[in-house]
Structures are given as C-alpha cells and as structure tokens.
C-alpha cells in the first residue's frame, strides 16, 4: 500500500469523527449564540445597529431574525439534518460576521460584537476584535470542512455506510 493511499485511508476513517465533533461544536456555538440573543431581541437590534452598516429598518429585521436563524442552523447541525446545507449557511454567516467585525475595527468603532448577546458601544480599548475574528475564522473553517465532508456519526440525514469505523474500499 502506498503512503498516499495509506494517508487517504486514515483520513477516510477519521473524517466521520472529525465531522461529528465539528458539527456539534459549530451547532452548539450557533445554538448558544442565538439562544442568548433571542431572550432579549431589543439588545440584539442594538448590537446590529452599532455596526452602522444597515439602515435602521433593516437593522431591526436582522436583529430580530438573526437569533432565530442561528438557533435553526444550530439545531440542524446538532441533529445532523441537512448538514451540508446548514454548514454552507453557517459559513456564509461566519463570513458576514468576519466582514462586519473587520469593518467596525477598520472604521475605529468601539463596539461589543453582540455575538453572544449584549452588544453595542463599549469604552475605547474594550474591544476584542482580533479574538472575535479568530474565533469566527475557526468556525468558518469548521463549516467549510462540513460542507466538504458532511458525513458524520449520529447524524439523522446520512445513511452513509459508516459502521463502527469500517470504510468500504474504493472501487478502482
């Protein structure tokens, strides 16, 4: 067996477990973030407004709707239903979040991202833009992996032939 084939076989065996962990982490983060925002939608609207990117009416719609979208995507990922689609949607959200936080930093705004509730203006020097961007890049990479390899353990949308770590041999 060649080294490349052996490495690929190892990846094929590990991929469902990697996907399971990433699915649960990404889904959990989205579920928590949405859950913390949905209990105080006015603060969520305030957090969206603080970015100064959207007109007031649209900021209100996004502030009210975003928590429900995050909860829905989080639940889909956690149970493993429509995993690829949910991962792509979560990845798009992460790109939007990264762009918004980067924009706020570049424009010199001093705001809390509102990622896990709260949000709005903060004192200068109290921002955590670098950490927020790094976290969202990590979550984006998780979403990209799941879009590429959505088959995972304990997912209800896949009958993928994964059985106790056994992988069918590739047909040649």
C-alpha positions in Angstrom: 0.0 0.0 0.0 1.5 3.4 -1.0 2.0 6.1 1.6 -0.6 8.4 -0.1 -3.2 5.6 -0.1 -2.5 4.8 3.5 -2.8 8.5 4.4 -6.1 8.8 2.5 -7.5 5.7 4.2 -6.6 7.1 7.6 -8.4 10.4 6.7 -11.4 8.4 5.4 -11.6 6.6 8.7 -11.1 9.7 10.8 -13.3 12.0 8.7 -16.7 11.0 10.1 -15.5 11.5 13.7 -13.9 14.9 12.8 -17.1 15.9 11.1 -19.1 14.8 14.1 -17.0 16.9 16.5 -17.1 20.0 14.2 -20.8 19.6 13.6 -21.5 19.5 17.3 -19.1 22.4 18.1 -20.4 24.7 15.3 -24.0 23.8 16.0 -23.5 24.3 19.8 -22.0 27.7 19.3 -24.8 28.8 17.0 -27.5 27.5 19.3 -26.0 29.2 22.3 -25.4 32.5 20.4 -29.0 32.5 19.1 -30.4 31.4 22.4 -28.7 34.2 24.3 -29.9 36.8 21.8 -33.5 35.6 21.4 -34.2 36.3 25.1 -33.5 40.0 24.6 -34.3 40.9 20.9 -34.0 44.7 21.6 -30.4 44.2 22.6 -29.8 42.1 19.5 -31.2 45.0 17.4 -29.0 47.4 19.3 -25.9 45.3 18.6 -26.7 45.2 14.8 -27.2 49.0 14.8 -23.9 49.5 16.5 -22.1 48.3 13.4 -23.6 51.2 11.4 -23.8 49.1 8.2 -27.5 48.8 7.7 -30.4 51.2 7.5 -32.4 51.3 10.8 -35.4 49.3 9.4 -33.1 46.6 8.1 -31.1 46.5 11.2 -34.3 45.9 13.2 -35.2 43.0 10.9 -31.7 41.5 11.1 -31.6 42.0 14.9 -34.9 40.2 15.4 -34.3 37.5 12.8 -30.7 36.6 13.3 -31.2 34.8 16.7 -33.8 32.5 15.1 -31.6 31.8 12.1 -28.7 30.9 14.4 -30.9 28.6 16.6 -32.3 26.9 13.5 -28.9 26.3 12.0 -27.5 25.2 15.3 -30.3 22.6 15.8 -29.9 21.3 12.2 -26.2 20.8 12.7 -26.5 19.2 16.2 -29.0 16.6 15.0 -27.3 16.2 11.6 -30.1 17.1 9.4 -29.3 18.9 6.0 -25.7 19.0 7.3 -24.1 20.3 4.1 -26.7 23.0 3.5 -26.7 24.1 7.2 -22.8 24.2 7.1 -22.8 26.3 4.0 -25.4 28.7 5.5 -23.3 28.8 8.8 -20.2 29.5 6.7 -21.9 32.4 5.0 -22.9 33.8 8.4 -19.3 33.5 9.6 -18.1 35.4 6.5 -20.7 38.1 7.2 -19.6 38.3 10.9 -15.9 38.5 10.0 -16.6 41.3 7.4 -18.7 43.2 9.9 -16.2 43.0 12.8 -13.3 43.8 10.5 -15.3 46.8 9.2 -16.0 48.0 12.7 -12.3 47.7 13.6 -11.2 49.5 10.4 -13.7 52.4 11.0 -12.5 52.8 14.6 -15.8 51.8 16.2 -15.7 50.7 19.8 -18.4 48.1 20.0 -19.0 44.7 21.5 -19.7 42.3 18.7 -23.0 41.1 20.3 -22.1 37.6 19.2 -23.4 36.0 22.5 -25.9 38.6 23.5 -25.2 42.1 24.6 -23.5 44.3 22.0 -23.4 48.0 21.3 -21.0 50.7 22.2 -18.1 50.0 24.6 -15.3 52.1 26.0 -12.4 52.6 23.7 -9.8 49.8 24.3 -12.5 47.4 25.5 -13.0 45.7 22.1 -11.8 42.2 21.3 -11.9 42.3 17.5 -8.8 40.0 17.0 -10.2 37.3 19.2 -13.7 37.6 17.6 -12.3 37.4 14.1 -10.0 34.4 15.0 -13.0 32.6 16.6 -15.2 33.2 13.6 -12.4 32.1 11.2 -12.2 28.8 13.1 -15.9 28.4 12.9 -15.8 29.2 9.2 -13.1 26.5 8.7 -15.4 24.1 10.6 -18.2 25.0 8.2 -16.0 24.5 5.2 -15.0 21.1 6.4 -18.6 20.1 7.0 -19.6 21.3 3.5 -16.8 19.1 2.1 -17.3 16.1 4.4 -20.8 16.3 5.9 -21.0 12.5 6.6 -20.7 12.1 10.4 -21.7 9.9 13.2 -25.0 10.2 14.9 -26.5 12.3 12.1 -30.1 11.7 11.1 -29.6 12.7 7.5 -27.0 10.2 6.5 -27.2 6.6 5.8 -23.6 6.7 4.7 -22.5 3.2 5.3 -20.3 4.1 8.2 -20.3 1.1 10.6 -18.0 1.0 13.6 -15.2 2.7 11.8 -15.2 0.4 8.8 -14.8 2.1 5.4 -15.7 0.4 2.2 -12.7 0.0 -0.1 -12.7 2.5 -3.0 -13.6 0.9 -6.3 -10.8 1.1 -8.8 
